[in-house]
Structures are given as C-alpha cells and as structure tokens.
Amino acid sequence: MANLTRVGTVGLELTREEVCNLIGAVGAVIAKAQCREVNCDVLDSLTEVDKTLKETYNQITNILEYE
C-alpha cells in the first residue's frame, strides 16, 4: 500500500516477490537507457534505485531466514 506523505515521499509496503519484480523491471529500464544513451543523471538515478532495491531484497531475505 502506497501512502503519499506531506513532504511528497511515498511509503511502500512490498513483499519480497514484489521487490524482486521491481529489480527486474528497473534492470530492463537501465538496459534500454544504456542502449539509447540516456542522460547520465537519469542513468545514475536508475542505478541507485536498482542498488536500493537489491539491498532491500537482501534485508527481507535475511529477516525471513532469521525467523
């Protein structure tokens, strides 16, 4: 469930599978952006999102394995 806060940020509750799906989707966008020589700032932002999603996936996995 996404909630828009007063400062304009979005809080999301995602399952591990949803994070995994997002990683794949962002990876596909990065690949297309690289092929089309998209602005470096955009590519850097997408890469940062990808990194954050992978870290989130790893955190969820670690929590599930710990329990």
Sequence and secondary structure as in RCSB ss.txt:
>XXXX:A:sequence
MANLTRVGTVGLELTREEVCNLIGAVGAVIAKAQCREVNCDVLDSLTEVDKTLKETYNQITNILEYE
>XXXX:A:secstr
  EE TTS EE    HHHHHHHHHHHHHHHHHHHHTT  HHHHHHHHHHHHHHHHHHHHHHHHHHH 
